[in-house]
Amino acid sequence: MTTTSHFSRRRFLGSMLGLAGSTAAPFALNLAAMGQAAAQSADDYKALVCLFMNGGNDSFNTVLATDTPSWSEYLRLRNTGGNDSIHLPGAGEMGGVLSITPATAQAGRSFALHPALAPVKELFDGDRAAIVANVGTLIQPLTLAQYKAGTVVLPPKLFSHNDQQSTWQSGLPEGASVGWGGRLGDLLGAGNANATFTAISAASNALFLSGRQVRQFQVGQAGAVPIRNIGGSGYLFGTTEGETALRDIISTAGDDLMEQEHVATVQRAISSQSILSGAMLPAGAGGVPNPPPYVNPNTGVSGVNPLAVQLQTVARIIAGRGALGAKRQVFYVTLGSFDTHDRQKVLHADLMARLAHALAYFDTTLAALQGADLRSQVTTFTASDFGRTFSSNGDGTDHGWGAHHFVVGGAVKGRDIYGAFPVTGVGHALDVGSGALLPTTSVDQYGATLAKWFGVADSQLAEVFPNIGNFSRRDLGFMTTS
């Protein structure tokens, strides 16, 4: 890009911000209270990517303890016999679990990953992925005795998909309106030239990205979702005159306040679509490479991985961060079908393959995006409704609570497991029923560690995570401090 064209684009974007930036005023009012965001240098860009596994991932088959006592108990409870068994092969068997060696030893324990997670093992061994053990929704620290006695306040509506998805993303059950990704945007979005592109979902509508001031922006594989027959999405009646007439109709408001708000929303959508379309890199040749096919480990058939495509869209937007004037962005992608009550061994293997394939593709893409390595500036973390029970229901597992999660990126202190890895089996000090885990790390602690790396001051963490003051550790140590 020449200096002349670069200047022309910046001038065009500057003129468009007046149309698209109706949410900028609240951020400007808060700017004085957010000096750390205002002081960002031109190359001080960071992005958080929430990868939500909808349905409740079985982390017992994702990260496994393989020391002799743990593995014996694992086989005893999960090897239910025949095709219905949900246990994985042993480390010494063909296609068996993948041994990992954390940098910090946990006395007497050894660990492995699901056989389909080979690309994640490479990230782990390469110091770009870490595991955070037994994370779950908590209001305050909790023992099994307190849980059984009901003497400590519990997160409401445990084991409910909708409520626990909401609690993971916002801190409150279904009906919440603001998520902690959106609250991060509220605090740090003032450093962005256009607040519209602070919180972006490449999947469905996400509570996680909804802020008090920040509005989430949804995109599809092609980029911003256009208004039909506007902006190159197909002229009305096949003529430019038709599009012009349509613009006039939907951009004209009378005295009705609802009508005025609708018009403002439409105008913002039109201008935002134009800005983002001009800023994103294209997909494929000359832009962000298309993901290679992933292979279903059960059938050997290759195909498109929708999660990898979502992450490609995220990479295309990150590549346009300069044109968008973005310093801090929060993204949301999702992978579904983790509610494995039935056929878990087969279904979960395919989900693990998709997860690993997408994470590896994203890592490779960020390593050479526009000729620069952006991996230290982008951190991806997994989340899910809850974990699952350790004991089998015959060919699957039921709703649980705590679960293990991955954090991936160049700023991650990788090749380690953070938090005490729980005992394998049932009837232990963290078993709330059928081996479902009582969490020992709260979502607030997990998120606060990410938020501090992202630029949130320690004094502001409670604005994002209202329960963080109930926990002695606000930083779990899995992110670099730079």
RODO-2510 file (C-alpha; in nm, 4 decimals, decimal comma):
residues 482
     n   res          X          Y          Z
     1     m     0,0000     0,0000     0,0000
     2     t     0,1408     0,3408    -0,0941
     3     t     0,1516     0,6373     0,1378
     4     t    -0,1080     0,8147    -0,0730
     5     s    -0,3615     0,5311    -0,0658
     6     h    -0,3038     0,4760     0,3058
     7     f    -0,3786     0,8405     0,3762
     8     s    -0,6864     0,8257     0,1566
     9     r    -0,8245     0,5255     0,3428
    10     r    -0,7617     0,6834     0,6830
    11     r    -0,9357     1,0033     0,5736
    12     f    -1,2324     0,8027     0,4442
    13     l    -1,2583     0,6045     0,7674
    14     g    -1,2326     0,9204     0,9718
    15     s    -1,5273     1,0702     0,7892
    16     m    -1,7299     0,7525     0,8401
    17     l    -1,6693     0,7368     1,2168
    18     g    -1,9093     1,0226     1,2671
    19     l    -2,1866     0,8062     1,1276
    20     a    -2,0873     0,4802     1,2972
    21     g    -1,9608     0,6019     1,6294
    22     s    -2,2744     0,6880     1,8192
    23     t    -2,1452     0,4658     2,0989
    24     a    -1,8182     0,6569     2,1196
    25     a    -1,9480     0,9392     2,3402
    26     p    -1,9937     0,7269     2,6559
    27     f    -1,6412     0,5926     2,6104
    28     a    -1,5053     0,9453     2,5758
    29     l    -1,6709     1,0417     2,9051
    30     n    -1,4897     0,7558     3,0776
    31     l    -1,1529     0,8196     2,9136
    32     a    -1,0096     1,0169     3,2035
    33     a    -1,0712     0,7211     3,4357
    34     m    -0,8944     0,4863     3,1980
    35     g    -0,5525     0,6379     3,1578
    36     q    -0,3915     0,3042     3,0857
    37     a    -0,6047     0,2647     2,7731
    38     a    -0,5397     0,6190     2,6515
    39     a    -0,1643     0,5745     2,6816
    40     q    -0,1454     0,2819     2,4394
    41     s     0,1183     0,3115     2,1696
    42     a     0,0453     0,2627     1,8020
    43     d     0,1467    -0,1058     1,8036
    44     d    -0,0052    -0,1903     2,1414
    45     y    -0,2746    -0,4235     2,0117
    46     k    -0,4236    -0,7152     2,2046
    47     a    -0,7156    -0,9449     2,1370
    48     l    -0,8953    -1,2020     2,3490
    49     v    -1,0818    -1,4840     2,1737
    50     c    -1,3398    -1,6802     2,3727
    51     l    -1,3904    -2,0279     2,2259
    52     f    -1,7114    -2,1536     2,3824
    53     m    -1,7811    -2,5284     2,3712
    54     n    -2,1595    -2,5393     2,3862
    55     g    -2,3170    -2,8309     2,5701
    56     g    -2,0608    -2,9048     2,8428
    57     n    -1,7278    -3,0568     2,7425
    58     d    -1,6204    -3,3828     2,9060
    59     s    -1,2796    -3,2684     3,0276
    60     f    -1,2114    -3,6082     3,1873
    61     n    -1,1554    -3,7394     2,8333
    62     t    -0,9797    -3,4174     2,7257
    63     v    -0,7008    -3,4015     2,9855
    64     l    -0,6321    -3,7281     3,1669
    65     a    -0,4236    -3,8332     3,4666
    66     t    -0,2253    -4,1419     3,3626
    67     d    -0,0285    -4,2330     3,6784
    68     t    -0,1065    -4,5908     3,7805
    69     p    -0,3642    -4,5219     4,0555
    70     s    -0,5470    -4,2654     3,8408
    71     w    -0,5440    -4,4766     3,5253
    72     s    -0,6661    -4,7852     3,7093
    73     e    -0,9591    -4,5917     3,8527
    74     y    -1,0282    -4,4349     3,5140
    75     l    -1,0520    -4,7751     3,3469
    76     r    -1,2577    -4,9222     3,6306
    77     l    -1,5279    -4,6551     3,6035
    78     r    -1,5219    -4,5656     3,2351
    79     n    -1,4575    -4,9011     3,0683
    80     t    -1,8191    -5,0128     3,0712
    81     g    -1,7566    -5,2797     2,8089
    82     g    -1,8288    -5,3210     2,4388
    83     n    -1,9027    -5,0383     2,1997
    84     d    -2,0727    -4,8396     2,4745
    85     s    -1,7517    -4,7901     2,6722
    86     i    -1,6375    -4,4286     2,7027
    87     h    -1,2749    -4,4938     2,8069
    88     l    -0,9846    -4,4013     2,5800
    89     p    -0,6963    -4,6312     2,4808
    90     g    -0,3926    -4,6528     2,7056
    91     a    -0,0751    -4,4578     2,6378
    92     g     0,1012    -4,7632     2,4969
    93     e    -0,1704    -4,8588     2,2499
    94     m    -0,1936    -4,7590     1,8856
    95     g    -0,3777    -4,4267     1,8656
    96     g    -0,3607    -4,3979     2,2421
    97     v    -0,3661    -4,0974     2,4684
    98     l    -0,0904    -3,8410     2,4115
    99     s     0,1528    -3,8015     2,6988
   100     i     0,2393    -3,4478     2,8110
   101     t     0,4981    -3,3337     3,0653
   102     p     0,4015    -3,0155     3,2501
   103     a     0,6851    -2,7839     3,3510
   104     t     0,5652    -2,7957     3,7110
   105     a     0,5419    -3,1482     3,8477
   106     q     0,2420    -3,2557     4,0545
   107     a     0,3676    -3,5191     4,2957
   108     g     0,3024    -3,8715     4,1778
   109     r     0,0926    -3,7617     3,8806
   110     s     0,1401    -3,7991     3,5055
   111     f    -0,0852    -3,6624     3,2318
   112     a    -0,2027    -3,7038     2,8736
   113     l    -0,4379    -3,5537     2,6162
   114     h    -0,7134    -3,7103     2,4066
   115     p    -0,5710    -3,8940     2,1000
   116     a    -0,7369    -3,6426     1,8634
   117     l    -0,5585    -3,3472     2,0282
   118     a    -0,2168    -3,3994     1,8671
   119     p    -0,2049    -3,0390     1,7340
   120     v    -0,2828    -2,9105     2,0859
   121     k    -0,0029    -3,1271     2,2259
   122     e     0,2328    -2,9545     1,9788
   123     l     0,1145    -2,6150     2,1047
   124     f     0,1552    -2,7317     2,4655
   125     d     0,5041    -2,8720     2,4065
   126     g     0,5932    -2,5530     2,2185
   127     d     0,5127    -2,3340     2,5240
   128     r     0,2093    -2,1738     2,3541
   129     a    -0,0676    -2,3613     2,5362
   130     a    -0,1463    -2,4160     2,9029
   131     i    -0,4123    -2,6100     3,0917
   132     v    -0,6083    -2,4558     3,3778
   133     a    -0,7466    -2,7329     3,5978
   134     n    -1,0945    -2,7631     3,7432
   135     v    -1,2457    -2,4258     3,6557
   136     g    -1,6119    -2,3562     3,7241
   137     t    -1,8723    -2,1064     3,8302
   138     l    -1,8274    -2,0033     4,1943
   139     i    -1,9344    -1,7072     4,4050
   140     q    -1,6782    -1,7783     4,6789
   141     p    -1,4411    -2,0617     4,7751
   142     l    -1,6290    -2,3742     4,8698
   143     t    -1,5680    -2,7131     5,0347
   144     l    -1,7673    -3,0291     4,9798
   145     a    -1,8968    -3,0121     5,3370
   146     q    -2,0200    -2,6563     5,2834
   147     y    -2,1793    -2,7599     4,9535
   148     k    -2,3690    -3,0443     5,1186
   149     a    -2,4699    -2,8345     5,4204
   150     g    -2,5800    -2,5391     5,2061
   151     t    -2,3903    -2,2963     5,4294
   152     v    -2,2211    -2,1075     5,1432
   153     v    -2,3927    -1,9213     4,8606
   154     l    -2,3825    -2,1279     4,5404
   155     p    -2,4148    -2,0149     4,1791
   156     p    -2,7865    -2,0392     4,1000
   157     k    -2,9292    -2,3173     3,8840
   158     l    -2,6258    -2,5419     3,8671
   159     f    -2,6233    -2,8167     3,6004
   160     s    -2,8659    -2,6225     3,3758
   161     h    -2,7285    -2,5592     3,0255
   162     n    -2,8774    -2,2146     2,9635
   163     d    -2,8146    -2,0873     3,3139
   164     q    -2,4580    -2,2102     3,3376
   165     q    -2,3713    -2,0812     2,9905
   166     s    -2,5017    -1,7451     3,1087
   167     t    -2,3163    -1,7658     3,4413
   168     w    -1,9892    -1,8527     3,2675
   169     q    -2,0285    -1,5576     3,0330
   170     s    -2,1737    -1,2988     3,2699
   171     g    -2,1659    -1,4154     3,6314
   172     l    -2,5460    -1,4438     3,6442
   173     p    -2,7999    -1,7062     3,5282
   174     e    -3,0235    -1,6819     3,2218
   175     g    -3,1753    -1,3361     3,1907
   176     a    -2,8472    -1,1476     3,2403
   177     s    -2,7835    -0,8665     2,9923
   178     v    -2,4119    -0,7887     3,0313
   179     g    -2,1185    -1,0291     2,9876
   180     w    -1,7631    -0,9990     3,1126
   181     g    -1,6234    -0,9711     2,7601
   182     g    -1,8493    -0,6704     2,7089
   183     r    -1,7416    -0,5250     3,0431
   184     l    -1,3795    -0,5532     2,9290
   185     g    -1,4812    -0,3581     2,6203
   186     d    -1,6479    -0,0941     2,8360
   187     l    -1,3218    -0,0384     3,0245
   188     l    -1,0710    -0,0530     2,7415
   189     g    -1,2745     0,0403     2,4347
   190     a    -1,1877     0,4064     2,4793
   191     g    -0,8529     0,3285     2,3207
   192     n    -1,0265     0,2269     1,9964
   193     a    -1,0986     0,4859     1,7300
   194     n    -1,4399     0,3249     1,6722
   195     a    -1,6132     0,1455     1,9595
   196     t    -1,8306    -0,0463     1,7108
   197     f    -1,5493    -0,2935     1,6472
   198     t    -1,4541    -0,3602     2,0098
   199     a    -1,6625    -0,6755     2,0732
   200     i    -1,7175    -0,9012     1,7724
   201     s    -1,8907    -1,2370     1,7424
   202     a    -1,8054    -1,4638     1,4503
   203     a    -2,0755    -1,7022     1,5737
   204     s    -2,4201    -1,6374     1,7159
   205     n    -2,5427    -1,3622     1,9452
   206     a    -2,3277    -1,3881     2,2600
   207     l    -2,4106    -1,2610     2,6068
   208     f    -2,0353    -1,2681     2,6722
   209     l    -1,9814    -0,9677     2,4414
   210     s    -2,2677    -0,7476     2,5611
   211     g    -2,1466    -0,4480     2,7605
   212     r    -2,3151    -0,1634     2,9396
   213     q    -2,1914     0,0693     2,6668
   214     v    -2,0308    -0,1611     2,4117
   215     r    -2,2630    -0,3280     2,1641
   216     q    -2,1510    -0,6579     2,0204
   217     f    -2,1026    -0,6644     1,6441
   218     q    -2,1931    -0,9895     1,4681
   219     v    -2,0178    -1,1042     1,1530
   220     g    -2,0469    -1,4037     0,9238
   221     q    -1,8007    -1,5871     0,7044
   222     a    -1,8259    -1,3091     0,4458
   223     g    -1,7756    -1,0356     0,7046
   224     a    -2,0335    -0,7857     0,8264
   225     v    -2,3898    -0,9060     0,7794
   226     p    -2,5336    -0,6680     0,5176
   227     i    -2,8782    -0,5166     0,4935
   228     r    -3,0341    -0,6825     0,1935
   229     n    -3,0200    -0,4796    -0,1280
   230     i    -2,7815    -0,2249     0,0300
   231     g    -2,4079    -0,1853    -0,0200
   232     g    -2,3413    -0,4366    -0,2939
   233     s    -2,5577    -0,7142    -0,1480
   234     g    -2,7794    -0,7078    -0,4543
   235     y    -2,9495    -0,3956    -0,5873
   236     l    -3,3214    -0,3600    -0,5258
   237     f    -3,4973    -0,4471    -0,8531
   238     g    -3,1492    -0,4797    -1,0053
   239     t    -3,0906    -0,1055    -1,0269
   240     t    -2,8872     0,1532    -0,8359
   241     e    -3,2003     0,3700    -0,8334
   242     g    -3,3760     0,0970    -0,6368
   243     e    -3,1000     0,0941    -0,3764
   244     t    -3,1055     0,4745    -0,3504
   245     a    -3,4806     0,4758    -0,2936
   246     l    -3,4506     0,2051    -0,0302
   247     r    -3,1768     0,4013     0,1500
   248     d    -3,4005     0,7091     0,1536
   249     i    -3,6905     0,5130     0,3017
   250     i    -3,4986     0,3381     0,5800
   251     s    -3,2901     0,6474     0,6637
   252     t    -3,5788     0,8873     0,7176
   253     a    -3,7326     0,9309     1,0605
   254     g    -4,0179     1,1387     1,1889
   255     d    -4,0873     1,2511     1,5447
   256     d    -4,1442     0,9033     1,6890
   257     l    -3,8573     0,8101     1,9234
   258     m    -3,8667     0,4408     1,8356
   259     e    -3,8567     0,5277     1,4668
   260     q    -3,5595     0,7577     1,5252
   261     e    -3,3724     0,4867     1,7141
   262     h    -3,4446     0,2348     1,4381
   263     v    -3,3124     0,4741     1,1743
   264     a    -2,9988     0,5407     1,3802
   265     t    -2,9403     0,1667     1,4114
   266     v    -2,9845     0,1129     1,0377
   267     q    -2,7461     0,3971     0,9519
   268     r    -2,4901     0,2606     1,1943
   269     a    -2,5212    -0,0859     1,0379
   270     i    -2,4751     0,0473     0,6848
   271     s    -2,1690     0,2553     0,7695
   272     s    -2,0156    -0,0182     0,9868
   273     q    -2,0556    -0,2712     0,7080
   274     s    -1,8774    -0,0360     0,4695
   275     i    -1,5914     0,0324     0,7109
   276     l    -1,5341    -0,3316     0,8046
   277     s    -1,5562    -0,4517     0,4448
   278     g    -1,2814    -0,2088     0,3512
   279     a    -1,0609    -0,3048     0,6436
   280     m    -1,0785    -0,6871     0,6505
   281     l    -0,8343    -0,8943     0,4541
   282     p    -1,0026    -1,1250     0,2019
   283     a    -1,0182    -1,4985     0,2576
   284     g    -0,7940    -1,7216     0,0514
   285     a    -0,5292    -1,6215    -0,2011
   286     g    -0,3864    -1,2775    -0,1316
   287     g    -0,5472    -1,2631     0,2129
   288     v    -0,5891    -1,4958     0,5095
   289     p    -0,5322    -1,8556     0,3930
   290     n    -0,8313    -2,0853     0,3961
   291     p    -0,8181    -2,3572     0,6641
   292     p    -0,7000    -2,6946     0,5359
   293     p    -0,9552    -2,9763     0,5563
   294     y    -0,9877    -3,1469     0,8917
   295     v    -1,0158    -3,5267     0,9148
   296     n    -1,2863    -3,6995     1,1159
   297     p    -1,0918    -3,9486     1,3317
   298     n    -1,3814    -4,1947     1,3282
   299     t    -1,4343    -4,2143     0,9533
   300     g    -1,1152    -4,0793     0,7991
   301     v    -1,3278    -3,8468     0,5854
   302     s    -1,2014    -3,4913     0,5414
   303     g    -1,4208    -3,1831     0,5332
   304     v    -1,4677    -2,8204     0,6327
   305     n    -1,4290    -2,7304     0,9989
   306     p    -1,6745    -2,4460     1,0773
   307     l    -1,4770    -2,3496     1,3895
   308     a    -1,1637    -2,2960     1,1805
   309     v    -1,3663    -2,0807     0,9412
   310     q    -1,4862    -1,8671     1,2333
   311     l    -1,1252    -1,8199     1,3436
   312     q    -1,0292    -1,7302     0,9873
   313     t    -1,2891    -1,4518     1,0032
   314     v    -1,1386    -1,3347     1,3332
   315     a    -0,7920    -1,3298     1,1750
   316     r    -0,9211    -1,1284     0,8794
   317     i    -1,0608    -0,8661     1,1181
   318     i    -0,7411    -0,8608     1,3262
   319     a    -0,5507    -0,7962     1,0047
   320     g    -0,7628    -0,4826     0,9584
   321     r    -0,6963    -0,3523     1,3094
   322     g    -0,4925    -0,0567     1,1820
   323     a    -0,7611     0,0639     0,9439
   324     l    -1,0223     0,0158     1,2163
   325     g    -0,8139     0,2036     1,4718
   326     a    -0,8472    -0,0925     1,7111
   327     k    -0,6185    -0,1374     2,0126
   328     r    -0,8281    -0,3840     2,2131
   329     q    -1,0745    -0,6348     2,0687
   330     v    -1,2732    -0,9203     2,2218
   331     f    -1,3976    -1,1990     1,9943
   332     y    -1,6358    -1,4918     2,0365
   333     v    -1,6404    -1,8199     1,8428
   334     t    -1,8223    -2,1405     1,9244
   335     l    -1,8224    -2,5155     1,8727
   336     g    -2,1394    -2,7059     1,9606
   337     s    -2,2702    -3,0588     2,0299
   338     f    -2,0830    -3,1218     2,3570
   339     d    -2,3947    -3,2469     2,5385
   340     t    -2,2714    -3,6055     2,5086
   341     h    -2,5293    -3,8093     2,7012
   342     d    -2,5086    -4,0671     2,4228
   343     r    -2,2399    -4,2011     2,1863
   344     q    -1,9816    -3,9943     2,3708
   345     k    -1,6688    -4,1830     2,2643
   346     v    -1,7360    -4,1307     1,8928
   347     l    -1,8892    -3,7833     1,9088
   348     h    -1,6303    -3,6448     2,1485
   349     a    -1,3413    -3,7706     1,9351
   350     d    -1,4728    -3,5741     1,6382
   351     l    -1,5225    -3,2616     1,8525
   352     m    -1,1668    -3,2874     1,9866
   353     a    -1,0345    -3,3185     1,6308
   354     r    -1,2247    -3,0058     1,5256
   355     l    -1,1018    -2,8151     1,8305
   356     a    -0,7383    -2,9105     1,7769
   357     h    -0,7501    -2,8492     1,4021
   358     a    -0,8962    -2,4994     1,4482
   359     l    -0,6534    -2,3965     1,7244
   360     a    -0,3539    -2,5133     1,5226
   361     y    -0,4782    -2,3336     1,2102
   362     f    -0,5301    -2,0099     1,4046
   363     d    -0,1834    -2,0340     1,5600
   364     t    -0,0213    -2,0881     1,2195
   365     t    -0,2221    -1,8043     1,0655
   366     l    -0,1334    -1,5547     1,3384
   367     a     0,2343    -1,6501     1,3111
   368     a     0,2546    -1,4954     0,9655
   369     l    -0,0380    -1,2546     0,9419
   370     q     0,0621    -0,9704     0,7088
   371     g     0,4234    -1,0776     0,7466
   372     a     0,4219    -1,0367     1,1264
   373     d     0,3949    -1,2785     1,4179
   374     l     0,0890    -1,1703     1,6192
   375     r     0,0654    -1,4741     1,8433
   376     s     0,1893    -1,2857     2,1496
   377     q    -0,0854    -1,0263     2,0970
   378     v    -0,3785    -1,2679     2,0637
   379     t    -0,4893    -1,5093     2,3364
   380     t    -0,7547    -1,7761     2,2835
   381     f    -0,9196    -1,9470     2,5790
   382     t    -1,1810    -2,2193     2,6041
   383     a    -1,5028    -2,2058     2,8041
   384     s    -1,8045    -2,4362     2,8350
   385     d    -2,1334    -2,4714     3,0229
   386     f    -1,9771    -2,7108     3,2749
   387     g    -1,7808    -3,0330     3,2931
   388     r    -1,9463    -3,3726     3,3078
   389     t    -1,9793    -3,6628     3,5480
   390     f    -1,6863    -3,9013     3,5801
   391     s    -1,9036    -4,2107     3,5940
   392     s    -2,0686    -4,3269     3,2740
   393     n    -2,4405    -4,3547     3,2114
   394     g    -2,3743    -4,6433     2,9727
   395     d    -2,2521    -4,4685     2,6590
   396     g    -2,2179    -4,1074     2,7717
   397     t    -2,1970    -3,8765     3,0707
   398     d    -2,4294    -3,6371     3,2488
   399     h    -2,4077    -3,2724     3,3526
   400     g    -2,1240    -3,1842     3,5884
   401     w    -1,9570    -2,8685     3,7203
   402     g    -1,5801    -2,8052     3,7207
   403     a    -1,3715    -2,8740     3,4077
   404     h    -1,0225    -2,8275     3,2621
   405     h    -0,9594    -2,5582     2,9991
   406     f    -0,6978    -2,4566     2,7423
   407     v    -0,5374    -2,1134     2,7035
   408     v    -0,3419    -2,0655     2,3794
   409     g    -0,1148    -1,7883     2,2540
   410     g     0,2373    -1,6502     2,2482
   411     a     0,1807    -1,4592     2,5738
   412     v     0,0734    -1,7760     2,7576
   413     k     0,3201    -1,9336     2,9998
   414     g     0,2694    -2,2653     2,8291
   415     r     0,3665    -2,6271     2,8833
   416     d     0,2131    -2,6328     3,2281
   417     i    -0,0998    -2,7189     3,4249
   418     y    -0,2233    -2,4437     3,6558
   419     g    -0,4160    -2,5347     3,9678
   420     a    -0,4213    -2,8646     4,1544
   421     f    -0,5336    -3,1471     3,9258
   422     p    -0,8173    -3,3340     4,1036
   423     v    -0,8210    -3,6931     4,2145
   424     t    -0,9411    -3,9357     3,9478
   425     g    -1,2561    -4,1271     4,0346
   426     v    -1,5577    -4,0893     4,2620
   427     g    -1,6138    -4,0472     4,6339
   428     h    -1,3261    -3,8040     4,6839
   429     a    -1,3194    -3,4601     4,8491
   430     l    -1,4311    -3,2788     4,5312
   431     d    -1,7033    -3,5207     4,4177
   432     v    -2,0469    -3,3546     4,4286
   433     g    -2,2104    -3,6644     4,2770
   434     s    -2,1144    -3,9274     4,0181
   435     g    -1,7637    -3,7794     4,0087
   436     a    -1,8768    -3,4309     3,8976
   437     l    -1,6116    -3,1888     4,0213
   438     l    -1,6514    -2,9150     4,2784
   439     p    -1,4443    -2,6369     4,1126
   440     t    -1,1227    -2,5264     4,2807
   441     t    -1,0691    -2,2319     4,0425
   442     s    -1,3459    -1,9825     3,9738
   443     v    -1,4389    -1,8401     3,6361
   444     d    -1,3689    -1,4993     3,7953
   445     q    -1,0069    -1,5968     3,8687
   446     y    -0,9648    -1,7479     3,5223
   447     g    -1,1076    -1,4377     3,3549
   448     a    -0,9244    -1,1922     3,5824
   449     t    -0,5895    -1,3447     3,4840
   450     l    -0,6767    -1,2875     3,1181
   451     a    -0,8108    -0,9389     3,1921
   452     k    -0,4891    -0,8262     3,3630
   453     w    -0,2877    -0,9299     3,0575
   454     f    -0,5443    -0,7481     2,8430
   455     g    -0,4782    -0,4223     3,0281
   456     v    -0,7324    -0,4031     3,3110
   457     a    -0,5836    -0,2560     3,6276
   458     d    -0,6076    -0,4606     3,9462
   459     s    -0,8254    -0,1889     4,0981
   460     q    -1,0761    -0,2304     3,8124
   461     l    -1,1102    -0,6085     3,8175
   462     a    -1,4180    -0,5944     4,0402
   463     e    -1,5962    -0,3893     3,7719
   464     v    -1,5611    -0,6867     3,5382
   465     f    -1,5768    -0,9730     3,7904
   466     p    -1,7979    -0,8707     4,0865
   467     n    -1,7048    -1,1799     4,2924
   468     i    -1,3264    -1,1544     4,2493
   469     g    -1,2865    -0,9981     4,5957
   470     n    -1,3999    -1,3273     4,7500
   471     f    -1,0872    -1,5045     4,6233
   472     s    -0,7349    -1,4577     4,7560
   473     r    -0,5716    -1,5086     4,4140
   474     r    -0,6640    -1,2704     4,1349
   475     d    -0,3865    -1,3822     3,9022
   476     l    -0,3319    -1,7533     3,8397
   477     g     0,0012    -1,6854     3,6706
   478     f    -0,0561    -1,8431     3,3296
   479     m    -0,0104    -1,5143     3,1342
   480     t     0,2991    -1,2995     3,0901
   481     t     0,2858    -0,9585     3,2556
   482     s     0,4203    -0,7597     2,9593
***
